[in-house]
């Protein structure tokens, strides 16, 4: 799955966290990375006065101007106007920290989202608290800094202003880590964790990677915390009634899709054409049809107890499975 490395790197290179949509798309590269990251972007009312080119390293901005109703790109080095742009091309989109915080809390195991207000200009926000067991709770902060000096300052502030015996400090990447910052953080039981390693894109949501649990194991040792024997879900927890109901609804919806896909394939065969696979509905489309949040669909699909749902979900991607659905041909 895509880990959106360029997206996380770019956040640490733009202090204002704003850009034209085409810039964000260029950084994201396409596919699932765009689907999930666009959920974190919100348009600003004030249009941009600049536009990027690919002539320089990174994402520099050149002046934009209007002439006869057209928006033109003007190269600041030779003062020559270039091609015209659509008005939407200079609408600025900003990273919404509130949306990012919710998505990260949903993705990371046992992190309960914080309810504190979010300052869109802040370099540090509390994502939530990691709660490995009822008697233990540790803050999880996200630090988005554009230089090693800024990161070092935010780490020091997290140490001085908090009375917690330990904390997890997320950063987009390791770009601005230095030995002094790492050592100071560890000596005060603060663990730096790069998001580019512990989350990845999955459809239009984020999900944790196996690296997240490895970092948590290291953090538990750092704060001398003994994790409960059932921490890794060796014994399944009771399924919540809401999720169980959603799983049943998704199963019925996918069964209807498979029937429709099977009929579609055989209709083509009856007409003397090659069978084709009817596209499987995306998670966000299923959420819209059933009136449930898209993250809830993802949680149902990845629930280890939803065996039938996962079989139906995978079958919808296979023409052979679709045509053999329910083991009888429509003839």
C-alpha positions in Angstrom: 0.0 0.0 0.0 1.2 3.6 -0.7 2.9 5.2 2.3 2.6 8.8 0.9 6.2 9.6 1.6 6.3 12.7 -0.7 3.2 14.0 0.9 4.7 13.8 4.4 8.0 15.3 3.2 6.3 18.2 1.6 4.4 19.1 4.8 7.7 19.7 6.5 8.9 22.0 3.7 5.8 24.3 3.6 5.3 26.2 6.8 1.8 27.5 5.7 0.7 24.1 4.5 -1.2 25.6 1.5 -0.9 25.1 -2.2 -2.9 24.9 -5.4 -4.7 21.6 -5.9 -2.5 20.7 -8.8 0.5 21.0 -6.5 -1.0 18.7 -4.0 -1.8 16.2 -6.7 1.7 16.4 -8.1 3.1 15.6 -4.7 0.7 12.7 -4.1 1.4 11.1 -7.4 -2.0 9.5 -7.9 -3.9 6.4 -6.8 -4.9 5.8 -3.2 -2.6 8.6 -2.0 -4.7 11.2 -3.6 -8.0 9.6 -2.4 -7.0 9.7 1.2 -5.0 12.9 1.3 -7.6 15.0 -0.4 -9.8 14.4 2.6 -7.4 16.5 4.6 -7.5 19.5 2.2 -9.9 22.4 2.4 -10.2 25.4 -0.1 -9.4 28.9 1.2 -11.5 31.8 0.2 -8.5 34.0 -0.8 -7.1 32.9 -4.2 -3.4 32.4 -4.6 -1.3 35.1 -6.3 1.3 32.6 -7.5 1.5 29.3 -9.3 4.2 26.6 -9.4 6.4 25.5 -12.3 8.6 22.5 -12.7 11.7 24.4 -13.8 13.3 24.5 -10.4 13.9 21.9 -7.7 11.0 21.5 -5.3 7.9 23.5 -5.8 8.8 27.2 -6.3 6.1 29.7 -7.1 6.0 32.2 -10.0 3.8 35.3 -10.1 0.3 35.1 -11.6 -1.5 38.0 -13.2 -4.8 38.7 -15.0 -5.0 40.1 -18.5 -8.2 40.4 -20.5 -10.0 38.1 -18.1 -7.3 35.4 -18.3 -5.1 34.3 -15.5 -1.5 34.2 -16.8 1.7 32.7 -15.3 4.5 35.2 -15.3 8.1 33.9 -14.9 9.8 36.1 -12.2 13.2 35.5 -13.8 12.6 36.7 -17.3 9.3 38.5 -16.8 7.7 36.6 -19.7 4.0 35.5 -19.5 3.2 31.9 -20.0 0.1 29.9 -20.6 -3.3 30.8 -19.2 -4.8 29.0 -16.2 -8.2 28.1 -15.1 -9.5 30.1 -12.2 -9.7 26.9 -10.1 -6.0 26.3 -10.6 -5.1 29.2 -8.3 -7.6 28.3 -5.5 -5.4 27.5 -2.5 -6.0 24.3 -0.5 -4.8 24.1 3.1 -4.2 21.0 5.2 -7.0 20.6 7.7 -5.4 19.5 10.9 -8.7 18.6 12.4 -9.4 16.1 9.6 -5.9 14.8 9.8 -6.1 14.3 13.5 -9.3 12.2 13.3 -7.9 10.1 10.5 -4.7 9.3 12.4 -6.6 8.5 15.6 -8.8 6.1 13.6 -5.8 4.4 12.0 -3.5 4.0 14.9 -4.2 1.1 17.3 -5.6 2.2 20.8 -5.2 5.9 20.1 -8.3 7.8 21.3 -8.8 11.0 19.5 -8.3 14.3 21.5 -11.2 16.7 21.9 -9.0 19.8 22.4 -9.4 22.7 19.9 -7.1 22.6 16.9 -5.0 25.7 15.9 -4.5 25.5 12.2 -1.2 27.4 12.4 0.2 25.3 15.3 3.4 23.3 14.8 2.2 20.9 17.5 -1.3 19.4 18.1 -2.4 16.6 20.4 -3.7 13.7 18.3 -5.1 11.9 21.3 -3.9 9.4 23.9 -2.5 5.9 23.6 -4.3 3.7 26.1 -2.8 0.2 26.2 -4.8 -0.6 29.3 -7.3 1.1 31.6 -4.7 2.1 34.1 -2.3 3.6 31.6 -2.6 6.7 29.3 0.1 8.5 27.3 -0.3 11.6 25.0 0.3 11.3 21.3 1.3 14.6 19.7 1.9 15.5 16.0 4.8 17.9 15.4 4.9 19.5 11.9 8.1 21.6 11.7 10.0 23.0 8.7 13.5 22.9 10.2 15.6 20.9 12.7 15.7 24.0 15.0 11.9 24.2 15.1 11.5 20.5 15.8 14.0 20.7 18.6 12.1 23.6 20.1 8.8 21.8 20.0 10.3 18.7 21.5 11.8 20.8 24.4 8.4 22.4 24.9 6.7 19.0 25.0 9.1 18.0 27.7 8.9 21.1 29.8 5.2 21.8 29.6 4.0 18.2 30.2 3.9 16.3 33.5 3.2 13.0 31.9 5.7 10.2 32.5 6.1 9.7 28.7 4.6 10.7 25.4 4.7 9.7 21.7 5.8 12.5 19.3 4.8 11.9 15.7 6.6 13.7 12.9 5.8 13.5 9.2 9.2 12.1 8.4 12.7 11.8 9.9 13.8 14.8 7.8 14.5 17.2 10.7 15.6 14.6 13.3 19.1 15.1 14.7 21.0 13.1 17.3 20.7 15.8 20.0 16.9 16.0 19.6 16.5 12.2 19.5 18.7 11.7 22.6 17.0 14.5 24.6 13.6 13.1 23.7 14.5 9.6 24.8 16.1 10.8 28.0 12.8 12.3 29.0 10.8 9.3 27.8 9.5 10.9 24.6 9.6 8.7 21.5 9.9 10.2 18.1 7.9 8.3 15.5 7.8 9.1 11.7 4.3 8.9 10.1 5.7 7.9 6.8 6.6 4.6 8.4 3.6 3.8 10.5 0.6 4.8 8.3 -0.2 4.1 4.7 -3.1 4.8 2.3 -5.8 2.2 1.9 -8.6 3.3 -0.3 -9.7 6.8 1.0 -8.5 6.2 4.6 -5.3 5.7 6.4 -4.3 2.5 8.2 -1.4 1.6 10.4 1.5 -0.5 9.2 3.2 -3.3 11.3 5.9 -0.8 12.2 3.4 1.0 14.5 3.3 -1.9 16.9 7.1 -2.2 16.9 7.4 1.4 17.9 4.8 0.9 20.7 6.7 -2.1 22.0 9.8 0.1 22.2 7.9 2.9 23.9 6.5 0.4 26.5 10.0 -0.6 27.3 11.1 3.1 27.6 8.4 3.9 30.1 8.7 0.5 31.9 5.2 -0.4 31.0 4.1 -4.1 31.0 1.5 -4.6 28.3 -1.5 -6.7 29.1 -1.4 -10.3 27.7 -4.4 -9.6 25.4 -2.8 -6.4 24.0 -2.3 -7.9 20.5 -5.9 -9.2 20.4 -4.9 -12.8 20.9 -8.4 -13.2 22.3 -10.9 -11.3 20.1 -12.8 -8.5 21.8 -16.6 -8.6 21.6 -17.9 -7.1 18.4 -19.9 -3.9 18.9 -23.5 -4.2 17.8 -23.2 -1.3 15.4 -20.3 -2.8 13.5 -21.9 -6.2 13.4 -25.0 -4.7 11.9 -22.9 -2.7 9.4 -21.1 -5.9 8.4 -24.4 -7.7 7.7 -25.6 -4.7 5.6 -22.4 -4.7 3.6 -22.6 -8.4 3.0 -26.1 -8.0 1.6 -25.0 -5.1 -0.5 -22.0 -7.0 -2.0 -24.2 -10.0 -2.6 -26.5 -7.9 -4.7 -23.6 -6.5 -6.5 -22.2 -9.9 -7.3 -25.6 -11.0 -8.6 -25.8 -7.9 -10.8 -22.2 -8.5 -12.0 -22.9 -12.1 -12.8 -26.0 -11.2 -14.8 -24.0 -8.5 -16.6 -21.2 -11.0 -17.6 -23.6 -13.6 -18.9 -25.7 -11.0 -20.7 -22.6 -10.2 -22.7 -21.9 -13.9 -23.4 -25.5 -14.4 -24.6 -25.0 -11.5 -27.0 -21.9 -13.1 -28.4 -19.4 -10.9 -26.6 -16.6 -11.6 -24.2 -17.7 -11.3 -20.5 -16.5 -8.3 -18.6 -16.3 -7.6 -14.9 -18.7 -5.0 -13.5 -16.5 -2.6 -11.4 -16.6 -3.3 -7.7 -18.1 -0.3 -5.8 -15.5 1.7 -3.9 -15.6 2.0 -0.1 -16.9 5.5 -0.2 -19.7 4.5 -2.6 -20.8 1.7 -0.3 -20.8 4.2 2.6 -23.0 6.5 0.6 -25.4 3.8 -0.4 -25.8 2.5 3.2 -25.6 5.9 4.9 -22.6 5.1 7.1 -19.2 6.8 7.5 -16.5 5.7 5.0 -14.1 4.8 7.9 -16.8 2.5 9.3 -16.8 0.6 6.0 -13.0 0.2 6.2 -13.2 -1.1 9.8 -15.8 -3.6 8.8 -13.8 -4.9 5.8 -10.6 -5.3 7.9 -12.3 -6.8 11.0 -10.8 -10.3 11.4 -14.3 -11.7 12.3 -15.9 -10.5 9.1 -14.9 -13.6 7.1 -17.9 -13.7 4.7 -17.7 -10.0 4.0 -14.0 -10.3 3.1 -14.7 -13.3 0.8 -17.5 -11.3 -1.0 -15.2 -8.2 -1.2 -12.4 -10.2 -2.9 -14.8 -12.1 -5.1 -16.1 -8.9 -6.6 -12.6 -8.3 -8.1 -12.5 -11.7 -9.9 -14.5 -12.3 -13.1 -14.2 -16.0 -12.6 -15.5 -15.8 -9.0 -18.4 -13.5 -10.2 -19.5 -15.9 -12.9 -19.4 -18.8 -10.5 -21.2 -16.9 -7.7 -23.6 -19.3 -5.8 -22.2 -22.1 -7.9 -24.9 -22.0 -10.6 -25.0 -20.5 -14.0 -27.8 -18.3 -15.2 -29.1 -20.8 -17.8 
